[in-house]
């Protein structure tokens, strides 16, 4: 892990100098409503409202990993931020124009751990929790409505009638019926305080005392919107949108009541539920045990999965997010689009020439024989190939000014060596193909196709062989590493900023020059080290997932840097989940839910006709193993291999690693007689 001991004092110095890290805040919960508004960035082509319709009568679930932007989105739909969009206008202007009133709540506000044990039967707690949710939602709806509708022409005239209608929805209203909305709110808050007092004291009294549930389950949250719609004609076409975020803070029993409200919601109300992918514990309800079905009772959207399906749109979105941060901090000027378009100049990168000559210049500066040719000599010697043949073979592969082509030639030789070809003839043919390409630059040739497919992998291999760190450079690389999670990008840039300041650079300062390669690499590696412990589940599940992910990373790295990797850009495995033992399937599922693995989908095994699931090692973790953050090929796992990865008690992983890499490593374990036949006679 990259550590910078002076990072904290440096950050303090920056604060005193007025250059705060613009990426410090990575969570929407730490923003005020004004900051939510100011930092908002929308998607192209209809925006987020095209994906999540706040006016829809169908409940919606927003899911994904940590940092999808879900909370920011839900708060954007909330009434306080909605009002900021219509500042200097009456408070009802926004809800009437947008046809919804956003009521945003966090499930953590319920302090749900209170509702269990303490000598009180579980069935009682079930009803008490439901009543708590009803009071919570209805009070927030009443508060929000009183702000939003207070300047409507008939609000004052109808307020008493609205209050009485809501009060009549109680089975036992606490006192005389109210004659104003203020009195209703005061009575309901008093009821809530008495309720909280009974619940909070149950831990030592071992009883809920004379706590009274005053309304039928599920009645109050819908009664408030209905009463306003009944008495205020102007709001009858407005959807009252309850947005309950952080559902993962509720246990399965408590989530069943939220699911019940989703199933039984009444007009003009709708519901958006936000949760991390691992936090949605059930779809069952208390409505005769029925289960909510996607496409029937609700629609669902995994935001990060959506971003991954449209990488171009996500890249543009991320660039605007970063531009907005820099504009808010005052470090740049101009409009958002113009700032976003200039990010490529803010980071040191290399020209993307076909032969990557500038990127591989370190090979030319190294004295003596090329390291990869020395390695090839040793492998041929190990195979029993006479030393007298080595110079001819290596000479045929030699392209002095272009190390990338030399290393590609070696890869092609390894392929033919493994297939049993005669090495002298193979090397001569490969060398001729390389020189022909170099002369003609014919992009349609087979050699050019090999170069195009393998270029990034060959460069990675050169860096490894010359003991250099892998390069993860430029804004687009950081967006790819973020894996559809905007917060990941903010963490990367936050750490790059700290590393750059530590190295004496002035990131994003006008005229200061681009952020160096070492600062970019240090920041991304630091973010990569942060990501795994941040996203592992707690307890035994976390231990199993960590073991599995570590083994996957070790396996992919060994194969990726082997002499003859079977696929390009390896950061993905494919597995037949049906072949796994139940514990292995559970570990795989948990790893994907916590986004340390990314479920890509499935592909059909051409040889067996079976569908195999594909999982990418999170691009945030790939730098830990020097793997590419892009996704291309997938390493197919046999049943025994998959079990060795996902069974934490398996003692076969080391053997699996050896067995998997050995056929990919020269001299490919052929007999002496066969090795001799590899030479021209």
HUMORA-V752684 format. One line per field, one symbol per residue. phi: phi as a letter, one per 40 degrees, with the letter a starting at -180 (. if undefined). psi: psi as a letter, one per 20 degrees, with the letter a starting at -180 (. if undefined). A space follows every 10 residues. Layout:
phi->???
psi->???
This chain:
phi->.cbbdcccdc cccccccgbc ccbdcbbccc ccdccdcccc bbccfggccc cbccccccdb bbbiccgcgc ccccccccdd cdcccbcgbd ccdcdcccga bcbbabdccc fccccagggb dccccdcccd cccccdcccc ccccccccbc bcdbcccbdc cccccccccc cacchcdcba cccdcccccc dccccccccc cccbcgacgb dbccacdgcc dccccccccc bbdcbccccc bcbbcgdccb cdcccccccc cccbdbcccb bbbbacdccc cabcbccfgc bcbcgbcabb accccccccb cccccccccc dcdccccccg cbbhcdcccc ccccccbcbb dccdbfdccb cccccccgcd ccccccdccc cccgcddccc ccccccccbd cbdccdccdc cccddccccg cccccccccc cccccccccc fccccccccd cccbdccccc cccccbfbcc bbbgdccccc ccfgbdcdcc cccdccdccc cccgcbcgcd gcgccccccc cccccccccc ccccbcccgc dccccccccc cccccccccc cccbdcbcfc abbbaccccc cdcccccccc ccccgcbbcc hbbccccbgb cbcbbcdddc cdccbgcccc bbcbccbcdc cccccbcccc bbcdcdcccc cdccbccgfc cdccccccbc b
psi->ppqnhjgghg hghgghijnq oijgoiphij qrhhhgghjp prrrliahih hooiiqipqq poraapkijg ggghhhiqgh hhhhilqjrq higghhgikq opopqphhii liihmqbkjp qhhghghggg hgggggghgh gggghhghji jqgjghhigg hggggghiiq hnpmaqpqjq hgggggghhg ggghghgggh ihhhikqjck ppojqqpjgg hhhghhgghg inhhjhjppo opoorlhiiq rgghhhhghg hghjqqqkqr ppppqqhiin iqjqrjnkjq pqppifhrqq poghhghhim hghhghghhh ggggghghij irrarggggh ijhhiipprq pmqhjlghhj hhghipqaqp hhhgggghhh ghijpqhiig hgghhhipng inhghghggg ghggghghij qpgggggggg ghgghgghgh koiiqhghgg gghjghhggh hggghkkqqq pnqqghghgg hhljohhggh gghghggggg hhjjrnpjpp jirqprghhg gggghghghh gghhiqrqbh ghgggggghg ggggghgggh jrhmpirqlo jqqqqohhiq qghghggggg hhhjkhqooh bqqpohhijq ppqppppphh ihhhjkqqir perpopprgh gghhgiohip jjgggggghh hgijpqkklr rgghhhiiqq .
